[in-house]
Structure formats: structure tokens, C-alpha cells
Amino acid sequence: MDLAVHLILGLAALVAVIFALRATFEFCAQIDRIAATLNTGRSSAIIATPGY
């Protein structure tokens, strides 16, 4: 019985890690798209105003 519980919990942990990695990569892809949209044709405010 303990073996079955450990196998099920291990499988659940593995599935959770896979879903977390997938969500992380999807989030990073969205961040890149948003950053590309915001930075089209203009430089960063920090770079544009060096003395500020």
C-alpha cells in the first residue's frame, strides 16, 4: 500500500513540474511579445535620458 501511495504522489509531483515548466515557458513567450510591442521604434527611457 505504501508503494502505491508513493508512486501516485511521485507521479502527481512529476505532472505538477511539467505543468509548471510549460506555464513558465508560455509566460516567457508572452513577456517577449509584450516587450517587443512596447519597444518598437523607441529606446528605453533610462537610455534616452542619461542624466536622470
N, C-alpha and C positions, 0 to 999 in steps of 0.2 A: 504494500500500500504506500509506503514512504517513497519507493522508487517512482511510482506513478505520479505522485504529487510533485516530486522534484522534476520529473520530465515535463509535466504540464506547466509548472512555474518557469522552468527554463525556456520552454517554447514561447510562453507569453512574454518573457523578457526579451527574447530574440525578436519577436514580432514588434514589440514596442521600440526597440532600437532601430529596426528597419523603417518603421513609420516616422520616427524622429529624424532619421537621416534624410528621408525623402522630403519631409516638410522643410528641413533646413535648406536643402538644395533648391526647392521651389521658392522659398523666401529669398534666397540669394539671387535667383534669377529675376525676381520681381524688383529687388533693390537696384540691380544693374539697369533694368529698363527704366525705372523711375529716375535714376541718376542721369541716364542718357537724355531723357526728356527734359529735365531741368537744366542741363548744362549745354544745350545746343546753341552754339554761336556766341556764347559769352563766357568770360572767365570767372573764376571764383571771386567772391567779394574780398576775401583775405588777400588774394594776389593782386586784385585791381587797386586796392588802397594799402600800399605798403607801410605808410606811416601811421596807420590807425591802430 
